[in-house]
Amino acid sequence: MRKLLVIPFLLIANGLMAGETSPEAEADTMNIALQEQIAYMMTLDSIVSTFEADSSGKVELFDGMVSLDIPEGFVFLKKENANTVLQDLWGNPPSTATAGMYCN
């Protein structure tokens, strides 16, 4: 499930901060960015660990009107978990059209 979300790495470029900085100041900035990234990843892990995913090979949707085969290495998130990813984690607007989500 950790591959579910692509987590961007924070890149600190030279000249990003006004004026010249010392190596110690740059190291402090990188350390803070790393700590924030670790906290973000831990939060995501705690959310993702609560998801119920179906990896049985087949998912029935819309009262059996649609049948999806789940490829090996993938899982299918149910509607509630898919909405958590799409809306809460990725910032998409709410939708009633979500039926679920494939992920690996």
Secondary structure, DSSP 8 states (H G I E B T S, - for coil): -GGGS--------TT-SSS---HHHHHHHHHHHHHHHHHHHHHHHHHHTT--EE-SSEEEETTTTEEEE--TT-EEEEHHHHHIIIIIIT-----S---EEEE-
